[in-house]
Amino acid sequence: MADPGAYQASILVIDDEASIRESLRMILEYEGYRVEEAASGAEALSRIAAQAPNALLLDIKMPEMDGLELFSAVRERGYGMPIIVISGHGNVATAVEATRLGAFDFLEKPLHRDRVLLCLRNALESSRLERENRQLRPEREELVGSSNAIRALLEIIQKAAPTNATVLIRGESGTGKELVARAIHEQSLRKAQALVKVNCAAIPEDLIESELFGHEKGSFTGASRRQIGKFVAADGGTIFLDEIGDMSARTQAKVLRVLQDGEVEPVGAASTIHVDVRVVAATHRDLESDITANRFREDLFYRLNVLPIRTPALREHPEDVPMLVEHFVRVFARQNNMKEKRFSQEALDCMSRLPWRGNVRELKNSVDRLLILSAGTVVEKGEVLSLASGDREELSGAMLAVKTLKEFREVAERSFILHKLEQLDWNVTRTARSIETPRSNLYKKMESYSIRRRESDEGEESR
């Protein structure tokens, strides 16, 4: 009897042996699954891009692109469907390695019908539960990328996390320092305890000591009750001190005492409190220069800098931009209960060459804006250029980021046309006359560059 849950599931069978593919097709279709076949890795990637299946049955040994290479390629493109690998007797060790890397399970040839169906049923059920849990949890940002820079960052996180060593994360704004701190905590032995976050730059100087170390009732004007500080709240867990370079000299001295002795002294208290807290700090400042200028304590710097981690600027790993864009598209669609749009390859190539001075945070905001403003289901290159050249301060960066003379001309021409239209109150006839081009040609250029009057401008384009 067919599995009633199978009728909604599509399975892609990837094997260079036609007989294996045919055998699996017969087994699965009899159970009600929808089955697609691919005889090679390249064909499989093409089918996945056209319509992502619910699960993959993947042979390990194939010519040109083997199963492990295809497995990595699927994950690097952001697809999370369960993958069951198929191995011959001589490839069992490789199949075990694939499961260690994240494959759901492996099946050894010769394949047995009941084993195949049980394994597939478990994989689909596990995937369903994971999707439901993800929908119940609030969306969280995560470190995304497959570049050498991101791989190196993930590797040092993995090494740092299990220890109790103090970590200092340094990098430009928008590079994901808080994500690194959270990843360290969640992979540590303290993950069951609290991760307490403190933005040192956002708390007024006269309140930060009270926030970090707590205070006794009546210890200062307005202290109407006793307050537990962040260090005590983080006891047994991790405290993340973001923008620690903005901390006052007095507060630096107290933080140093916690790091040295594990002792917290609440404001107005007669005694200290012992805490067991791992400190992860972050800053975008040049602390060495601050030490020279007597703005930051040298002894505190060395206490914090036990395990230094640097988050790379986005311009250092532009190859991750397409994957980041696809990730932000999925997050935006889920958060706003909307159908996913996609970015054309030309748009992604263009975005990969922009400077992104605000790093990943700026990229995310730009993706969200493009998804909101784009009228179609595909965001085109012209719309990306519109975003880049719409801000006069970003125009020079957009021009320098292009790859060819043709693209440079496109950015410059689009900006010029947009400027003239705004200057002449969007009167197309007058603008065409002003720049000495036929009106029909100006309309074509406007369409090509996705130039549209903003909704905030009153009225419609004048002819």
C-alpha positions as CSV (number, residue, x, y, z in Angstrom):
1,M,0.0,0.0,0.0
2,A,1.3,3.4,-0.9
3,D,2.5,5.8,1.8
4,P,-0.2,8.5,2.0
5,G,2.5,11.1,2.8
6,A,4.5,10.3,-0.3
7,Y,2.1,12.0,-2.8
8,Q,3.4,15.4,-1.9
9,A,7.1,14.5,-2.0
10,S,9.4,14.7,-5.0
11,I,12.6,12.7,-5.2
12,L,15.6,13.2,-7.4
13,V,17.6,10.0,-8.1
14,I,21.2,10.7,-9.2
15,D,23.1,7.8,-10.5
16,D,25.1,7.2,-13.7
17,E,23.7,3.6,-13.9
18,A,20.4,3.6,-15.8
19,S,19.4,0.3,-14.3
20,I,19.7,1.7,-10.7
21,R,17.7,4.8,-11.6
22,E,15.0,2.7,-13.2
23,S,14.8,0.3,-10.3
24,L,14.5,3.2,-7.8
25,R,11.9,4.9,-10.0
26,M,9.7,1.8,-10.0
27,I,10.0,1.4,-6.2
28,L,9.3,5.0,-5.4
29,E,6.5,5.7,-8.0
30,Y,4.7,2.6,-6.7
31,E,4.7,4.2,-3.3
32,G,3.3,7.5,-4.7
33,Y,6.5,9.6,-4.8
34,R,7.1,11.9,-7.8
35,V,10.5,10.9,-9.2
36,E,13.0,12.7,-11.4
37,E,16.3,11.3,-12.6
38,A,19.8,12.6,-13.3
39,A,22.7,10.7,-14.8
40,S,25.4,13.2,-13.7
41,G,26.2,15.9,-11.3
42,A,25.8,18.7,-13.8
43,E,22.4,17.4,-14.8
44,A,21.4,17.1,-11.2
45,L,22.4,20.7,-10.4
46,S,20.4,21.9,-13.4
47,R,17.3,20.0,-12.3
48,I,17.6,21.2,-8.7
49,A,17.9,24.8,-9.9
50,A,14.8,24.4,-12.1
51,Q,12.7,22.7,-9.3
52,A,14.2,21.8,-6.0
53,P,13.1,18.3,-4.9
54,N,12.2,17.3,-1.4
55,A,15.0,14.8,-1.1
56,L,18.0,13.4,-3.1
57,L,19.1,9.8,-3.6
58,L,22.8,10.3,-4.6
59,D,25.3,7.8,-5.8
60,I,28.8,8.3,-4.5
61,K,30.8,7.0,-7.4
62,M,30.1,8.9,-10.7
63,P,32.4,10.2,-13.4
64,E,33.4,13.9,-13.8
65,M,31.6,15.0,-10.5
66,D,31.4,12.4,-7.8
67,G,28.8,12.3,-5.1
68,L,30.8,14.2,-2.4
69,E,31.6,17.0,-4.9
70,L,27.9,17.2,-5.8
71,F,26.9,17.1,-2.1
72,S,29.1,20.1,-1.4
73,A,27.9,22.0,-4.5
74,V,24.2,21.5,-3.4
75,R,24.9,22.8,0.1
76,E,27.0,25.7,-1.1
77,R,24.0,26.8,-3.3
78,G,22.0,27.0,-0.1
79,Y,19.7,23.9,-0.6
80,G,18.9,22.1,2.6
81,M,16.9,19.1,1.4
82,P,17.9,15.7,3.0
83,I,20.4,13.7,1.0
84,I,20.7,10.0,1.2
85,V,23.9,8.6,-0.4
86,I,24.2,5.3,-2.2
87,S,27.5,3.4,-2.1
88,G,28.9,0.2,-3.6
89,H,30.8,-2.1,-1.2
90,G,34.1,-0.4,-1.9
91,N,32.8,3.0,-1.2
92,V,31.3,2.5,2.3
93,A,34.0,4.6,4.0
94,T,33.3,7.5,1.6
95,A,29.6,7.1,2.3
96,V,30.3,7.3,6.1
97,E,32.3,10.4,5.5
98,A,29.3,11.9,3.6
99,T,27.0,11.3,6.6
100,R,29.6,12.9,8.8
101,L,29.4,16.0,6.6
102,G,25.7,16.1,6.8
103,A,24.1,13.5,4.6
104,F,21.0,12.0,6.3
105,D,22.0,8.3,5.8
106,F,23.6,6.0,3.3
107,L,22.3,2.9,1.5
108,E,24.7,0.1,0.4
109,K,24.2,-1.7,-2.9
110,P,22.5,-4.0,-3.7
111,L,19.6,-1.8,-2.6
112,H,16.7,-3.4,-0.7
113,R,13.2,-2.0,-1.2
114,D,12.2,-1.9,2.4
115,R,15.4,-0.3,3.5
116,V,15.2,2.4,0.8
117,L,11.6,3.3,1.7
118,L,12.2,3.4,5.5
119,C,15.3,5.5,5.1
120,L,13.5,7.9,2.7
121,R,10.4,8.1,5.0
122,N,12.6,9.0,8.0
123,A,14.5,11.6,6.0
124,L,11.3,13.4,4.8
125,E,9.8,13.3,8.3
126,S,12.9,14.7,9.8
127,S,13.0,17.5,7.2
128,R,9.3,18.2,7.9
129,L,9.9,18.5,11.6
130,E,12.9,20.8,11.1
131,R,10.8,23.1,8.8
132,E,8.1,23.3,11.4
133,N,10.6,24.0,14.2
134,R,12.2,26.7,12.0
135,Q,8.8,28.3,11.4
136,L,8.1,28.3,15.2
137,R,11.4,29.9,16.0
138,P,12.0,33.6,15.3
139,E,14.3,34.1,12.3
140,R,17.9,34.7,13.3
141,E,20.8,35.9,11.2
142,E,23.6,33.4,10.7
143,L,27.1,33.3,9.2
144,V,26.7,32.5,5.5
145,G,29.4,31.9,2.9
146,S,31.7,29.4,1.4
147,S,34.8,31.6,0.7
148,N,38.2,30.9,2.2
149,A,37.7,33.9,4.5
150,I,34.4,32.5,5.9
151,R,35.7,29.0,6.1
152,A,38.7,30.3,8.1
153,L,36.4,32.2,10.4
154,L,34.2,29.2,11.0
155,E,37.2,27.0,11.7
156,I,38.6,29.4,14.4
157,I,35.1,29.6,16.0
158,Q,35.0,25.8,16.1
159,K,38.5,25.8,17.8
160,A,37.7,28.6,20.2
161,A,34.2,27.6,21.3
162,P,34.9,24.5,23.5
163,T,37.4,26.4,25.6
164,N,36.8,29.0,28.4
165,A,39.3,31.4,26.9
166,T,38.4,35.1,26.6
167,V,37.8,36.1,23.0
168,L,38.3,39.6,21.3
169,I,36.4,39.9,18.0
170,R,37.6,42.8,15.8
171,G,36.2,43.9,12.5
172,E,34.3,46.7,10.7
173,S,30.7,47.5,11.5
174,G,28.3,45.2,9.8
175,T,30.7,42.2,9.5
176,G,28.8,40.0,11.9
177,K,30.7,40.3,15.2
178,E,27.6,39.5,17.2
179,L,27.0,36.4,15.1
180,V,30.5,35.2,15.8
181,A,29.9,35.7,19.6
182,R,26.6,33.8,19.5
183,A,28.2,30.9,17.5
184,I,31.0,30.7,20.0
185,H,28.5,30.4,22.9
186,E,26.2,27.9,21.2
187,Q,29.1,25.6,20.4
188,S,30.6,25.9,23.9
189,L,30.1,23.8,27.0
190,R,28.2,26.8,28.4
191,K,25.5,26.7,25.7
192,A,22.8,25.6,28.2
193,Q,23.3,28.7,30.2
194,A,22.7,32.4,29.3
195,L,24.3,34.5,26.6
196,V,24.0,38.0,27.9
197,K,24.6,40.8,25.4
198,V,25.7,44.3,26.4
199,N,26.2,47.2,23.8
200,C,28.8,49.3,25.7
201,A,28.4,52.2,23.2
202,A,24.6,52.4,23.7
203,I,24.6,52.8,27.5
204,P,25.2,56.2,29.0
205,E,28.5,56.4,30.8
206,D,26.9,57.2,34.2
207,L,24.8,54.0,33.9
208,I,27.1,51.4,32.5
209,E,28.7,50.4,35.8
210,S,25.2,49.8,37.2
211,E,24.2,47.8,34.1
212,L,27.3,45.6,34.2
213,F,27.8,45.1,37.9
214,G,24.5,45.9,39.4
215,H,23.7,48.3,42.3
216,E,22.2,48.3,45.8
217,K,19.0,50.1,46.6
218,G,19.7,53.8,47.5
219,S,23.3,53.7,46.2
220,F,22.6,56.7,44.0
221,T,19.8,59.1,43.1
222,G,17.1,57.1,41.3
223,A,18.3,53.7,42.7
224,S,14.9,52.8,44.1
225,R,15.5,49.0,44.1
226,R,18.4,46.6,44.0
227,Q,19.5,45.6,40.5
228,I,21.3,42.5,39.4
229,G,24.1,43.3,36.9
230,K,24.8,41.7,33.6
231,F,27.9,39.8,34.9
232,V,25.8,38.2,37.6
233,A,23.0,37.4,35.2
234,A,25.6,35.7,32.9
235,D,27.0,33.5,35.8
236,G,27.7,30.1,34.4
237,G,27.3,31.4,30.8
238,T,28.8,33.9,28.5
239,I,28.7,37.7,28.5
240,F,29.2,39.5,25.1
241,L,30.6,43.0,25.5
242,D,30.0,44.7,22.2
243,E,31.9,47.9,21.3
244,I,34.1,47.5,24.4
245,G,36.4,50.2,23.0
246,D,33.8,52.8,24.0
247,M,33.9,51.9,27.7
248,S,35.1,54.5,30.2
249,A,38.5,54.1,32.0
250,R,36.7,53.6,35.4
251,T,34.5,50.8,34.0
252,Q,37.5,49.2,32.2
253,A,39.2,48.9,35.6
254,K,36.2,47.0,37.0
255,V,36.0,44.7,34.0
256,L,39.7,44.0,34.4
257,R,39.0,42.9,38.0
258,V,36.3,40.5,36.9
259,L,38.7,38.9,34.4
260,Q,41.5,38.7,36.9
261,D,39.6,37.5,40.0
262,G,36.1,36.6,38.9
263,E,34.8,39.2,41.3
264,V,32.0,41.7,40.7
265,E,31.4,44.7,43.0
266,P,27.9,46.1,42.7
267,V,27.6,49.9,43.0
268,G,27.1,50.8,46.7
269,A,27.7,47.2,47.9
270,A,29.9,46.4,50.9
271,S,31.1,43.1,49.5
272,T,31.9,41.4,46.1
273,I,30.1,38.6,44.3
274,H,32.1,35.8,42.7
275,V,31.0,34.9,39.2
276,D,32.0,32.2,36.6
277,V,31.6,34.0,33.3
278,R,33.2,33.7,29.9
279,V,33.9,37.1,28.3
280,V,33.6,37.6,24.6
281,A,34.3,41.2,23.6
282,A,34.0,43.0,20.2
283,T,35.1,46.3,18.8
284,H,35.5,48.1,15.4
285,R,38.1,50.5,17.0
286,D,41.9,50.4,16.6
287,L,42.6,49.5,20.2
288,E,46.4,49.8,19.8
289,S,46.0,53.5,18.9
290,D,43.6,53.9,21.8
291,I,46.2,52.5,24.1
292,T,48.8,54.9,22.8
293,A,46.4,57.8,23.3
294,N,45.6,56.5,26.9
295,R,42.0,55.8,25.9
296,F,42.1,52.1,26.6
297,R,44.0,50.1,29.2
298,E,46.9,48.0,27.9
299,D,46.5,45.4,30.7
300,L,42.8,45.0,29.8
301,F,43.6,44.6,26.1
302,Y,46.0,41.7,26.8
303,R,43.4,40.1,29.1
304,L,40.8,40.3,26.4
305,N,43.0,39.4,23.4
306,V,43.7,35.8,24.5
307,L,41.9,34.5,21.4
308,P,41.7,37.2,18.7
309,I,39.2,36.7,15.9
310,R,38.8,39.0,13.0
311,T,35.6,39.3,10.9
312,P,36.5,40.0,7.3
313,A,35.0,42.9,5.4
314,L,32.6,41.9,2.6
315,R,34.9,43.4,0.0
316,E,37.4,40.7,1.0
317,H,35.1,37.9,0.1
318,P,32.8,39.2,-2.7
319,E,32.3,35.7,-4.0
320,D,29.9,35.1,-1.1
321,V,27.6,37.9,-2.2
322,P,25.3,35.7,-4.4
323,M,24.9,33.1,-1.5
324,L,24.2,35.9,1.0
325,V,21.6,37.5,-1.4
326,E,19.8,34.1,-1.8
327,H,19.9,33.7,2.0
328,F,18.4,37.1,2.6
329,V,15.7,36.5,-0.1
330,R,14.6,33.3,1.7
331,V,14.6,35.1,5.1
332,F,12.6,38.0,3.8
333,A,10.0,35.8,2.1
334,R,9.5,33.8,5.3
335,Q,9.3,36.8,7.6
336,N,6.8,38.6,5.3
337,N,4.9,35.5,4.2
338,M,5.6,36.3,0.6
339,K,6.6,34.2,-2.4
340,E,10.4,34.2,-3.0
341,K,11.7,36.4,-5.8
342,R,15.1,35.8,-7.3
343,F,17.9,37.9,-8.6
344,S,19.1,37.5,-12.2
345,Q,22.7,36.4,-12.7
346,E,23.6,39.8,-14.1
347,A,22.1,41.4,-11.0
348,L,24.1,39.1,-8.7
349,D,27.3,39.7,-10.7
350,C,26.7,43.5,-10.4
351,M,26.1,43.3,-6.7
352,S,29.3,41.2,-6.2
353,R,31.3,44.2,-7.6
354,L,29.8,46.9,-5.5
355,P,31.9,48.3,-2.6
356,W,29.5,47.6,0.3
357,R,31.1,49.9,2.8
358,G,28.5,48.9,5.3
359,N,29.4,45.2,4.7
360,V,26.8,42.4,5.2
361,R,24.4,44.6,7.1
362,E,24.3,47.1,4.2
363,L,23.9,44.2,1.7
364,K,20.9,42.8,3.7
365,N,19.2,46.2,3.8
366,S,19.7,46.7,0.1
367,V,18.3,43.2,-0.7
368,D,15.2,44.0,1.4
369,R,14.7,47.3,-0.3
370,L,15.1,45.7,-3.8
371,L,12.6,43.0,-3.0
372,I,10.1,45.6,-1.8
373,L,10.5,47.9,-4.7
374,S,10.9,45.4,-7.6
375,A,7.6,45.0,-9.5
376,G,8.4,41.6,-11.1
377,T,9.4,38.2,-9.8
378,V,13.0,38.7,-10.9
379,V,15.3,41.6,-9.7
380,E,17.3,42.7,-12.7
381,K,20.7,44.4,-13.0
382,G,19.1,47.8,-13.9
383,E,17.3,47.8,-10.5
384,V,20.6,47.1,-8.7
385,L,22.3,50.0,-10.6
386,S,19.3,52.1,-9.7
387,L,19.9,51.4,-6.0
388,A,23.6,52.1,-6.3
389,S,23.4,55.3,-8.4
390,G,20.3,56.6,-6.5
391,D,22.6,57.8,-3.7
392,R,25.0,60.4,-5.0
393,E,27.6,59.4,-2.4
394,E,27.5,55.8,-3.6
395,L,27.8,56.6,-7.3
396,S,31.6,56.8,-7.4
397,G,31.8,53.5,-5.6
398,A,29.4,51.9,-8.1
399,M,31.4,53.2,-11.0
400,L,34.7,52.0,-9.6
401,A,33.1,48.6,-8.9
402,V,32.1,47.8,-12.4
403,K,34.2,45.3,-14.4
404,T,34.0,46.5,-18.0
405,L,33.9,49.8,-19.9
406,K,30.3,48.9,-21.1
407,E,29.1,48.6,-17.5
408,F,30.8,51.9,-16.5
409,R,29.0,53.6,-19.3
410,E,25.7,52.1,-18.1
411,V,26.1,53.3,-14.6
412,A,27.1,56.8,-15.7
413,E,24.4,57.0,-18.3
414,R,21.7,55.8,-15.9
415,S,22.8,58.4,-13.3
416,F,22.9,61.2,-15.9
417,I,19.4,60.4,-17.2
418,L,18.0,60.1,-13.6
419,H,19.5,63.5,-12.7
420,K,18.1,65.2,-15.7
421,L,14.6,63.8,-15.2
422,E,14.6,65.0,-11.6
423,Q,16.0,68.4,-12.6
424,L,13.2,68.8,-15.1
425,D,10.4,67.5,-12.8
426,W,10.1,64.2,-14.8
427,N,9.0,65.9,-18.0
428,V,10.2,63.3,-20.5
429,T,9.7,65.5,-23.6
430,R,11.8,68.4,-22.1
431,T,14.4,66.0,-20.8
432,A,14.8,64.3,-24.2
433,R,15.1,67.7,-25.8
434,S,17.6,68.8,-23.1
435,I,19.9,65.8,-23.7
436,E,19.4,65.8,-27.4
437,T,17.9,62.4,-27.9
438,P,14.5,61.3,-29.4
439,R,11.8,60.8,-26.8
440,S,11.3,57.2,-27.8
441,N,15.0,56.5,-27.2
442,L,14.7,58.1,-23.7
443,Y,11.8,55.8,-22.9
444,K,13.8,52.8,-24.0
445,K,16.7,53.9,-21.8
446,M,14.4,54.4,-18.9
447,E,12.9,50.9,-19.3
448,S,16.4,49.3,-19.8
449,Y,17.7,50.9,-16.6
450,S,14.5,50.4,-14.6
451,I,14.2,54.1,-14.1
452,R,10.8,54.9,-12.5
453,R,9.5,57.9,-10.7
454,R,9.5,57.3,-6.9
455,E,6.1,57.0,-5.2
456,S,7.0,60.0,-3.0
457,D,6.9,62.3,-6.1
458,E,3.5,63.7,-6.8
459,G,1.8,63.2,-10.1
460,E,2.8,61.1,-13.1
461,E,5.6,61.5,-15.6
462,S,4.9,64.4,-17.9
463,R,5.1,63.8,-21.6
